[in-house]
Amino acid sequence: RRVGFRYRPQWGWDPRLTKAAGLGGWAVLYVLIGQAGLIVTTRVATGADGGAFAIYTNAWLLLQVPYGVLGVSLLTALMPRLSRAAAEGRTGDVAADLGLGGRLASVLLVPISVLLTVFGTPVGIALFGLRAGNLDGASQLGAALAVSAFGLLPFALTMLQARVFYALTAHRTATLVQLCTVAAKIPLMLACPALLAPEDVVLGLAVANSASFVVGAVLGQLLLRRMLGRVPTGEVLGTAGRSLLAGAAGMLLGAGVVALLAAGPLAALAPLARAWAELGVAVVIGGPVTVLVMRLLRVREVGAVLTRLERLVDRGNPRRGSRR
């Protein structure tokens, strides 16, 4: 009252509420479609082996960690730009930001996918092999992680595409992509018990899940091309390909060093300690080699990523920042 405010209710129906309810309805349907896929996954996994569902769930959660740390940060930075450009009708800028997000996701996530593919089993043992009785399950979890790591980038791209659809208020299209993704996943998962031994069904489920995101990413890109015109798909694929070559060079070199050490220092270690040692070799040797090869292959986005990391290091080091 002191500032002059008077509460005056406005009766009637705001048409914006109708629009918001419609968009929200499509979002709810998006979630329900995903739940249908989860039900099939659960039934197939539990019907094949008692521990299959736990192994599948933990492998899927681990696969999402790089996306949660890196991909979500990328989306958080891009989403305001995407929404502003979409609201102002600047579809060219929306397409440009979509391409930028895809290229940065490739630089950040493809090397991690290669790491998980080559060293998936040591990752599983290092994180879940704390007890000797868990080694078999941890090895199986690592194998599931390795065979499904190829889906990390497609998953990140589908999440990026979904944000673009939402920025364009095309919630129905995002739900359509989700429907096609789950429709591709369910038959593959149902085929796993018929084609694989019970102990390997979890590996098939992991592959089917990642393969479905490949379908979703391709479909989403085609639909965005229709909505936005030209989208930089070729540039994203080029960056992903060069990142794949760089990651393969680094991690295969790391795997070679591990093989040379297997008969020497690593042979005397317990499985858990050996797994951590192998991961240490992969990071210390494979990481710098991957970055170096990216530089040699002229992956432009790696420079931006390294600059950002350097700024974060400088921010956490007051002495170095004060000298600058």
Secondary structure, DSSP 8 states (H G I E B T S, - for coil): -TT--------S--HHHHHHHHHHHHHHHHHHHHHHHHHHHHHHHHHH-TTHHHHHHHHHHHHHHHIIIIIHHHHHHHHHHHHHHHHTT-HHHHHHHHHHHHHHHHHHHHHHHHHHHHSHHHHHHHHH-SSGGGHHHHHHHHHHHHHHGGGHHHHHHHHHHHHHHHHTT-HHHHHHHHHHHHHHHHHHHHHHHHHS-GGGHHHHHHHHHHHHHHHHHHHHHHHHHHHHS---HHHHHHHHHHHHHHHHHHHHHHHHHHHHHHTTGGGGS-HHHHHHHHHHHIIIIIHHHHHHHHHHTT-HHHHHHHHHHHHHHHHH-HHHHHH-
